Each structure stands twice: as structure tokens, then as C-alpha cells.
Amino acid sequence: MEKHSIKEDFVDVRLSDGSVHDRGTASVDDEVIRVLNEALYKGQVIERVDLSARYLKFLPEPFGKIHSLVLLDLSHNLLEVIPDSISGLQKLEELNVSSNLLETLPDAIGLLANLKVLDVSGNKLKKLPESIAGCRSLIVLDASFNDLMFLPKNIGFGLVNLQKFFIHLNKLKAIPNSICEMKSLRILDAHFNAIHGLPHSIGKLTNLEVLNMGSNFNDLTEVPETVGDLINLKELDLSNNQIRAIPETVYQLQNLTKLILDQNPLVVPPMDVVNNGVEAVKEYMMKRRLAMLEAEEQGSLVEKNKEGETGWAAWGTFTLHSVYSGFSYTISSYLGRNASKDPFLDQEL
């Protein structure tokens, strides 16, 4: 029986057309051939493959047949496409394709049900596929340093186990409401974008510890009051924006130890308070909140008093009219229906 050679398959999968002869590319060819040969023809169980920084321009389709793979590192290469065959890596838990030339991700990536760590940072991605919500085991997703204009609307409904979400250094203008369904989220880094605001339901992320919304510049002008419901928040970065007032509910963040408000046209709280630290800010906001509540209560009491005075006046008029009417009826009855009227008495009554 003729022994099969991986060299033949190497030509078929077009890993290299032989036109590049530099030392880096030659070493890549040898390493890829070795991995495929050991996994597919020698039957070895390969769980971890590191092909980082090898000038690799694309990943051959047969890699999707290495079903035992748990970790695949393809970072710092020249990849422009990830093949759909990657969906065959059903045991894959960590995929690193950072620092490549990727403009899209395959929809098949959503079939990696056991994937826990996905790093696609440092590429040219303009969007993430809607199917990424299918990666329900994801704990870490790094999509920073791309050209993302928006996030999939349904992303939060699928990634309910996500703990760390890095989307900084993109071109995002909004964060979808579904992100508030990521109840396990601990870190959300969205700095250096063009985000207009946070979803009102952001307070549902009660496990969030770090929220970085810094450097969204002219686009971010306010933060919802529901940020005060982030009971486990430790770090909040709102620097380099156009925020004039932070929500008073910040005083409720008992675990907050780091608050960055630099480079904002801040009025509330004043910068002299900010410069005294987090606790000074929380104390100021709490006093402000109490003062506003007291003012509202006093306003409510004044309004009730006005209503009360109006009510007493109306009651008095009604009572006087009733007494007069009753008195007039009694006299008329007493004098009789046919009694002649006394003009003086009528005038007095």
C-alpha cells in the first residue's frame, strides 16, 4: 500500500505557492506540514497549536479536522480570512487571531460552543457576525483596536457568561441594550470610541467591577442615573468627554475606589471636590441628593397647604350657603306659602 504524504495535501490546500522564498515563510510551511501530518496521518492527539508570528497568510482548511484542538494561536500573522472549517474544532476553548489583517469573521465561529477566550484585537474588522452570540461559553472577548462601527444587537442575549469585554479603540457610536443581559460581566472597556451614551438599563450589570467610558470625546455628554445600581463597581473612568454633571446616584457605589473625571466641563461636582478624591465626591453627591429631596418634600407640603386652603374656603362658602338656604326655607315654611312677603326681611336674609 502506497504511503500517503502530507506534502501532496500541502499543495492541494495551497498553503504556499512557492513564490515566496524568504526564511520566515519557509519555516511556516514546515511547521504547518508537521502539525497536519501528526494530527491527521499519525493520529496524534494535539490539543495546543502555536503558529503565532510566522508570516502565515491563510489557514488551510484541513485544520478544521484537528478535532482535539483546545488552543489555537494564530496571532501576529498576515491572515486575511479564517476558513469556515474552523467550526469543526468543537473542543476549542481559546482562539487567538489578534494582530492580523482580518476584515471579517466567518459566521461559522458561532458554532464553537465550548470557546471561552476569543481574541480578535488588532485587525480591520468593521463588524462582528450576529452568530457570535452562539458562543455561549465565552468568558473573555477582546475586539479592541479594530474599525467596528456597531455591535450585533443580540450579542448580550447569547453571551450571558461573558466576564471581560474589550471593545476600546474602535468607531462605535452606541452600545446595544442587550449588553445589559450580560449578568456575569465584570469588565467593560469601551474607551476611545464615539459612543453617545450608556443604555438606561446598565444598572442590571450588578457584577460589573470596571467600567471605562473614557475618551469618547464630544459624543458622551451624560451618564444615566442607573449607574448607581452597579453595586460592585470599583473603577469608573469617564475622562475626556463632555460631561457637565455626573448622576447623584454615584454616592450609592460603596465599593467604588477609583473615579476618573479629568478633561470634562464638569460643574457637578466642582473640580475642587473631585480633586479631594472618590469619598469626597460621594459625600458631596449624597448631600446634594438629600438637599434636593428635602426641597421636593417642602414643595410638596406647600402645594398640599395651598390645596387645603382652597378646600377650606370652598367648604366655608358651601356651608354658609347651606345655612342661609335652610334658614330661608324655615322662615318661609313658618310664615306659610301664601303669606305676604316682607321686603325688609327678604333684604336682611
Helices and strands as residue ranges (DSSP letters): H 6-12, H 23-36, I 37-41, E 48-50, G 61-65, E 71-73, G 84-88, E 94-96, G 107-111, E 117-119, G 130-134, E 140-142, H 155-158, E 164-166, G 177-181, E 187-189, G 200-204, E 210-212, G 217-219, G 225-229, E 235-237, G 248-252, E 258-260, H 271-274, H 278-335, H 343-348
